[in-house]
Amino acid sequence: MPFTTAVADCPFKIGHTPLTSYRIKLGAHTHELLVKEEHCNEFGSVKDRVAWYILSKTIEKTGPVKAVVDASSGNYGNALACICERMGIGATIVSSASISAHNAAQIEGSGARLVIAEPKPGETANAARMRVAGEIGQQDGSVFLDQYSNPLNPAAHQNWTAPEVFADGPFDAVFMTSSSGGTSRGFADYLKAHPSRTQLCLVEPESSNAFLDSPSGSTEKLKIPAFGSQRRSSFAGMKPEPGMIRMDEASALAAFTLLHEHGLSKVGLSSVGVMLGAIEWLSRQDKPSRVVCICADGDERYLDEIEARYIPSVGQEAYEAARARLAPVIAGMQRMATVKADAE
Ligand SMILES: Cc1ncc(COP(=O)(O)O)c(C=O)c1O
């Protein structure tokens, strides 16, 4: 992707997020697992980077814009709405019924318009959001930023998130969820341009099809916002193909509440899924390893809906069984230090 940017010019507190180190003993080896705490960005997620990057590059290219529209599962919409409010730009965010209550409230609180897209028969939630956002852009003249297909989305990570993360390398592997593929494509492009021994591994639930078909052909609905995606990513086709680890949502929920109870972490649900994928990978290694997880957002977006929405979505029994299985693993994690806190 051919873009470079002066991200240092970003007027918001985005980037230079902390990297927290955990020691974890699995079998005969003790590993280091690092967590890139993207919830520490000003508007609370890794999507702050993408919203600023796409908007600023668009303005740079076309001149000032009055109003923008885009599709989002929630975090990008939250970031874009807050940035637009500060910059005096109108914003329409098209999301799905699965948006978290936290993100919906933030978007509406910033003065942006929130539209919930209804999928047509056979259409994924993600595709419905894209369709409706495009239609609104055509109808009211708002600039459609098109994050799900815009090469500026992966470019934000290739030029900003990845160099920041790898400055604290080397790592044996880097883990993230696929979602709509922006982060993973950006990291893949970065690793292609900077060959290293680091493996790129995506973590997602069984029924996600973002880059590879679901191994079981499952079409069961995804339960955690942006943890995997049922639409093939517009950024698919990366070479070499990334490693893929399937992680069930009941385990992500169980580890989320366990990490919280132990006061070990404040990352969000997809991020905990990613950490579990990394732990699974580490448990298969025959030597001590050092890995990093890109943790997209924070627990504040999920805590108020854990009991009433997320646990019932996977079933109490599956959740309790996952908790029993994961309790010793989480208890064996030791939080060490923040490798880098707000460096600049
Ligand atoms: C909770 C969460 N995890 C992960 C991601 C990463 O998704 P992507 O790489 O498609 O931007 C997002 C993006 O919206 C997200 O909201």
The ligand as an ORCA input file, in Angstrom:
! r2SCAN-3c Opt
* xyz 0 1
  C     -13.413     -4.845     19.079
  C     -12.568     -4.796     17.844
  N     -11.594     -5.697     17.677
  C     -10.833     -5.694     16.568
  C     -11.028     -4.773     15.553
  C     -10.109     -4.797     14.359
  O     -10.766     -4.814     13.162
  P     -10.125     -4.370     11.786
  O      -8.751     -4.900     11.749
  O     -11.005     -4.945     10.769
  O     -10.161     -2.890     11.775
  C     -12.057     -3.852     15.671
  C     -12.398     -2.935     14.604
  O     -13.485     -2.399     14.511
  C     -12.827     -3.835     16.853
  O     -13.813     -2.934     17.034
*
